[in-house]
Amino acid sequence: MSIGLAFFHGWGLSSAFWNKLRAALPDYPHAVIDRGYFGGTCNTPWHLADQWVAIGHSKGWADALHYTRQHQGAPEWAATVSLCGFTHFCARHADDAGQARRVVERMVKVFGKAPHEVLNDFLSRCELTDCLPTSDQALTLLALQHDLTALIDMDVSQLFESLALPHLALAAQDDVIVSPALSATTWSSTPHTELIWHPTGGHALGHAHADWCAQAIRRFVTTVNRPGHG
């Protein structure tokens, strides 16, 4: 069976985030889902492969879990790959790993007044300033604010567990957005999941260290494509 790769970017980004990684994975059909924050569009040639692996960066991984239920004609995933991803972003209780709710709530509040400032600051902390929109790209403010707000209460833990899919998680030990503690808590005890660490990369894995990510993904996809798997 042929396998394709479906790419979902994270908050404050566009499908251009994936350019380096896609170039390093030329042997598979690609589908690209763009949230339209900067006016981008989707390209979903589902007919080009028999099975599809969803690859999501940050919140994009959680978006991928919902995608097949929200879009008629979309395939069921054979597996998923997370780069700096999570099942929940904000801490759910005092002892939980994750960002403090007040941090994201403040981002939402400031975004309403100074969206460019919030976006620039966030992508700077992600080590993704080269992914900032160009001067001729207008921000789709409603989509950005809606998805930023959704991070506060988002939790796809039960949905993920119900899918029982093979899963690869790539995480960076110096990620200041999704801490190593959150990555470890999220993936280390999850069935069917392999967690691989890179010492650097921040919140930019996939854009950063694209060749390393591609190697890990290619190896993982070969296991998904074995007879009887998926």
C-alpha positions as CSV (number, residue, x, y, z in Angstrom):
1,M,0.0,0.0,0.0
2,S,1.2,3.5,-0.8
3,I,1.5,6.0,2.0
4,G,1.1,9.8,1.9
5,L,2.1,12.5,4.4
6,A,-0.4,15.1,5.5
7,F,1.2,18.3,7.1
8,F,-0.6,20.5,9.7
9,H,1.3,23.6,10.9
10,G,1.0,25.2,14.4
11,W,-0.4,28.4,15.7
12,G,1.0,31.6,14.2
13,L,2.5,29.8,11.2
14,S,1.6,28.8,7.6
15,S,2.2,25.8,5.5
16,A,5.6,27.4,4.5
17,F,6.8,26.1,7.9
18,W,7.1,22.7,6.2
19,N,9.1,23.6,3.2
20,K,12.4,22.2,4.4
21,L,10.9,19.0,5.8
22,R,8.8,18.4,2.7
23,A,11.9,18.8,0.5
24,A,13.6,16.2,2.6
25,L,10.8,13.7,2.1
26,P,10.3,13.8,-1.7
27,D,9.4,10.1,-2.0
28,Y,5.8,10.4,-0.7
29,P,2.7,12.2,-1.8
30,H,2.0,15.3,0.3
31,A,-1.2,16.9,1.5
32,V,-0.9,20.4,3.1
33,I,-3.5,21.8,5.5
34,D,-3.1,25.6,6.0
35,R,-5.2,27.3,8.7
36,G,-5.2,30.5,6.6
37,Y,-3.7,32.8,9.2
38,F,-1.8,34.6,6.4
39,G,-4.2,33.8,3.5
40,G,-2.8,30.4,2.6
41,T,-4.8,27.6,1.2
42,C,-5.0,23.8,1.5
43,N,-3.8,21.1,-1.0
44,T,-5.3,17.7,-0.3
45,P,-4.8,15.2,-3.1
46,W,-6.1,12.2,-1.0
47,H,-6.4,10.1,-4.1
48,L,-2.6,9.9,-4.5
49,A,-2.1,7.4,-1.6
50,D,-3.9,4.4,-0.1
51,Q,-3.0,5.4,3.5
52,W,-2.0,8.7,5.1
53,V,0.1,9.6,8.1
54,A,-0.7,12.9,9.8
55,I,2.3,15.1,10.7
56,G,1.6,18.0,13.0
57,H,3.7,20.7,14.6
58,S,2.6,22.0,18.0
59,K,-1.2,22.6,18.0
60,G,-1.3,21.3,14.4
61,W,-0.9,17.8,15.7
62,A,-4.1,18.1,17.8
63,D,-5.8,19.8,14.8
64,A,-5.0,16.7,12.7
65,L,-6.8,14.4,15.2
66,H,-10.0,16.4,14.6
67,Y,-9.6,16.9,10.9
68,T,-11.0,13.6,9.7
69,R,-14.1,14.1,11.7
70,Q,-14.6,17.7,10.4
71,H,-13.9,17.2,6.7
72,Q,-15.9,14.9,4.5
73,G,-13.8,12.8,2.2
74,A,-10.7,13.1,4.4
75,P,-9.0,9.7,5.2
76,E,-8.7,8.0,8.5
77,W,-5.1,8.3,9.6
78,A,-2.9,5.2,9.5
79,A,-0.5,6.8,12.1
80,T,0.5,10.3,13.4
81,V,3.7,12.2,13.9
82,S,4.0,15.0,16.4
83,L,6.8,17.6,16.3
84,C,6.8,19.7,19.5
85,G,3.1,18.6,19.9
86,F,0.9,18.0,22.9
87,T,-2.5,16.7,23.9
88,H,-3.0,19.7,26.2
89,F,-1.1,23.0,26.3
90,C,-2.1,24.7,29.6
91,A,-1.7,23.0,32.9
92,R,-4.9,21.4,34.1
93,H,-4.1,21.5,37.8
94,A,-1.3,22.7,40.1
95,D,0.9,19.7,39.6
96,D,0.4,19.3,35.9
97,A,3.0,20.1,33.3
98,G,2.1,22.8,30.8
99,Q,1.9,26.5,30.3
100,A,0.1,28.5,33.0
101,R,-3.3,29.5,31.9
102,R,-2.7,33.1,32.8
103,V,0.2,33.3,30.2
104,V,-2.1,32.3,27.3
105,E,-5.0,34.4,28.7
106,R,-2.7,37.4,28.7
107,M,-1.6,36.7,25.1
108,V,-5.2,36.6,24.0
109,K,-5.9,39.9,25.7
110,V,-2.9,41.6,24.2
111,F,-3.5,40.1,20.8
112,G,-6.8,41.9,20.6
113,K,-4.9,45.2,20.8
114,A,-1.5,44.4,19.3
115,P,-1.7,41.2,17.2
116,H,1.6,41.8,15.3
117,E,3.4,42.3,18.6
118,V,2.1,39.1,20.1
119,L,2.9,37.1,16.9
120,N,6.4,38.5,16.6
121,D,7.1,37.8,20.3
122,F,5.8,34.3,20.1
123,L,7.7,33.3,16.9
124,S,10.8,34.8,18.4
125,R,10.5,32.6,21.4
126,C,9.9,29.6,19.1
127,E,13.1,30.5,17.2
128,L,10.9,30.9,14.0
129,T,11.4,34.6,13.1
130,D,12.1,33.6,9.6
131,C,8.5,32.3,9.4
132,L,7.0,35.7,10.2
133,P,4.5,36.8,7.5
134,T,5.8,39.1,4.8
135,S,4.7,42.7,4.6
136,D,2.2,41.8,1.8
137,Q,0.6,39.1,3.8
138,A,-2.4,40.3,5.8
139,L,-3.2,38.5,9.1
140,T,-6.5,36.7,9.4
141,L,-7.1,38.0,12.9
142,L,-10.3,36.1,13.7
143,A,-8.7,32.7,13.0
144,L,-5.6,33.6,14.9
145,Q,-7.5,34.8,17.9
146,H,-9.9,31.9,17.8
147,D,-7.1,29.3,17.7
148,L,-5.0,31.0,20.4
149,T,-8.0,31.1,22.7
150,A,-8.7,27.4,22.0
151,L,-5.3,26.6,23.5
152,I,-6.4,27.5,27.0
153,D,-8.8,24.6,27.5
154,M,-7.8,22.3,24.6
155,D,-7.3,18.7,25.7
156,V,-7.4,15.9,23.1
157,S,-6.1,13.2,25.5
158,Q,-9.2,11.0,25.4
159,L,-9.6,11.4,21.6
160,F,-6.0,10.4,21.1
161,E,-6.2,7.3,23.3
162,S,-9.4,6.2,21.6
163,L,-7.7,6.1,18.2
164,A,-5.0,3.5,19.3
165,L,-2.7,4.5,16.3
166,P,1.0,4.1,16.0
167,H,2.6,7.4,16.9
168,L,6.0,9.0,16.7
169,A,6.8,12.1,18.9
170,L,9.8,14.2,18.1
171,A,10.7,16.7,20.9
172,A,13.5,19.2,21.6
173,Q,15.2,19.3,25.0
174,D,15.5,23.1,24.8
175,D,11.8,23.8,23.8
176,V,10.6,26.8,25.9
177,I,7.1,26.6,24.6
178,V,6.3,22.9,25.1
179,S,8.6,22.1,28.0
180,P,10.5,18.7,28.1
181,A,8.4,18.0,31.2
182,L,5.2,18.4,29.2
183,S,6.5,16.3,26.3
184,A,7.7,13.6,28.7
185,T,4.3,13.6,30.5
186,T,2.4,13.5,27.3
187,W,4.2,10.8,25.4
188,S,6.3,8.6,27.7
189,S,3.4,6.6,29.0
190,T,1.2,6.6,25.9
191,P,0.6,3.2,24.3
192,H,1.8,2.7,20.7
193,T,4.1,5.8,21.0
194,E,7.8,6.3,20.4
195,L,9.4,9.5,21.8
196,I,12.6,10.7,20.3
197,W,14.5,13.7,21.7
198,H,16.8,16.1,19.9
199,P,19.1,18.2,22.2
200,T,18.3,21.5,20.3
201,G,15.7,22.9,18.0
202,G,13.5,24.8,20.4
203,H,9.9,24.9,19.3
204,A,11.0,24.7,15.6
205,L,11.6,21.0,15.0
206,G,10.5,20.3,11.4
207,H,11.7,23.6,10.2
208,A,14.9,23.2,12.3
209,H,16.8,19.9,11.9
210,A,14.7,19.0,8.9
211,D,17.0,16.2,7.8
212,W,17.1,14.6,11.2
213,C,13.3,14.8,11.4
214,A,12.9,13.4,7.9
215,Q,15.1,10.4,8.8
216,A,13.1,9.6,11.9
217,I,9.8,10.0,10.0
218,R,11.0,7.8,7.1
219,R,12.0,5.0,9.4
220,F,8.7,5.3,11.3
221,V,6.6,5.2,8.1
222,T,8.3,2.0,7.0
223,T,6.9,0.3,10.1
224,V,3.4,1.6,9.5
225,N,3.5,0.2,5.9
226,R,4.3,-3.3,7.0
227,P,1.6,-5.9,6.1
228,G,-1.1,-6.0,8.8
229,H,-0.1,-2.7,10.4
230,G,-2.5,0.2,10.6
